[in-house]
Amino acid sequence: MAQRDGHAKVSAYVMAYDAPRILDFMRDAFGGEIILRHDRADGTLMHASVRLGDSTIMIADGTEEFPSFPAWLHVYVDDVDGTYHRAIEHGATSFDEPKDQLHGERRGGVKDIAGNVWWIGSAQN
């Protein structure tokens, strides 16, 4: 198999300054499970993989060679409003309050401390 165990064929990779805090945010706001973590000698995060449901997000601390930059991610959850409020309780700021969308989804958005936007959605059949 070409990819690591627990990783999909395509996975998001987030580069963020203070990446360990984003790891905590993914765990606390979305129930993420850290399945792999390697720190550098200076204490910064060299690489981690976090499982969110059936997906894995990889993350590392930004460096001069590979700087931090914000990403937009979409996470499907059972309870959009509850997850949105939990994300804010864990340091995110509101980007877009949850509401029913014309395309058949309830969705809201938050921004984490690194500037990543997390769209929190649930399909409405």
C-alpha positions in Angstrom: 0.0 0.0 0.0 1.3 3.4 -0.9 0.0 5.4 2.1 0.5 5.0 5.8 -1.9 2.9 7.8 -4.9 5.1 8.9 -4.3 7.6 6.1 -6.5 8.1 3.0 -5.2 8.4 -0.5 -5.5 12.2 -0.2 -5.1 13.9 3.1 -5.0 17.6 4.1 -1.7 18.9 5.4 -1.8 21.9 7.7 1.3 24.1 8.3 0.7 26.3 11.4 2.8 28.2 13.9 2.0 26.8 17.3 0.8 23.6 15.7 0.5 21.8 19.1 -2.3 24.2 20.0 -4.1 23.3 16.8 -3.7 19.6 17.7 -5.4 20.3 21.0 -8.1 22.3 19.2 -8.8 19.4 16.8 -9.0 17.0 19.7 -11.2 19.2 21.9 -13.5 20.7 19.3 -13.9 17.8 16.9 -13.0 14.7 18.9 -9.8 14.2 16.9 -7.5 11.3 17.8 -3.7 11.9 17.5 -2.4 8.7 15.8 1.2 9.9 15.1 3.4 12.6 16.6 7.0 13.5 16.1 8.5 16.6 17.8 11.8 18.3 16.9 14.6 18.7 19.4 13.6 22.3 19.9 10.1 21.3 20.9 8.3 22.3 17.8 6.1 19.8 16.0 7.8 18.1 13.1 4.8 16.0 12.1 1.5 14.7 13.5 -1.5 12.9 12.1 -4.9 13.4 13.6 -7.9 11.1 12.8 -11.2 12.8 12.5 -13.8 10.1 11.8 -12.8 8.5 8.6 -10.3 11.1 7.6 -6.8 12.1 8.7 -5.3 15.5 8.8 -1.5 15.9 8.9 0.0 18.9 10.6 3.4 20.5 11.4 4.8 23.7 12.8 5.7 26.1 10.1 9.3 26.8 9.5 11.3 29.3 7.4 11.5 26.7 4.6 7.8 25.6 4.9 5.9 28.6 6.4 2.6 28.6 8.1 -0.4 29.4 5.9 -4.1 29.2 6.5 -6.2 26.4 5.1 -10.0 25.9 4.7 -11.2 22.6 5.9 -14.8 21.1 6.0 -15.7 18.7 8.8 -19.0 16.8 8.8 -20.5 16.3 12.2 -23.8 15.1 13.7 -24.4 18.4 15.7 -23.4 21.5 13.8 -24.5 24.0 16.4 -23.0 22.1 19.4 -19.7 21.5 17.6 -19.6 25.2 16.5 -20.0 26.4 20.1 -17.5 23.8 21.4 -14.9 25.1 18.8 -15.4 28.6 20.1 -15.1 27.5 23.7 -11.7 26.0 22.7 -10.3 29.2 21.2 -11.8 29.6 17.8 -13.6 32.7 16.6 -16.8 32.8 14.6 -16.4 33.0 10.9 -20.0 32.3 9.9 -22.8 31.3 12.4 -24.6 28.0 11.7 -27.5 28.2 9.3 -29.4 26.1 6.8 -27.8 26.4 3.3 -29.7 26.3 0.0 -27.6 23.2 -1.1 -29.1 21.0 1.7 -26.6 21.3 4.5 -26.5 23.0 7.8 -23.2 24.7 8.1 -21.2 27.2 10.2 -17.6 28.2 10.2 -14.9 29.1 12.8 -11.3 30.3 12.5 -8.7 28.8 14.8 -5.7 30.6 16.3 -3.6 29.9 13.2 -6.1 31.4 10.8 -7.4 28.1 9.5 -11.1 28.2 8.7 -13.1 25.1 9.7 -16.5 24.7 8.0 -18.7 22.6 10.3 -21.5 20.9 8.4 -24.2 18.3 8.3 -26.2 17.1 5.4 -30.0 17.6 5.7 -31.8 15.0 3.6 
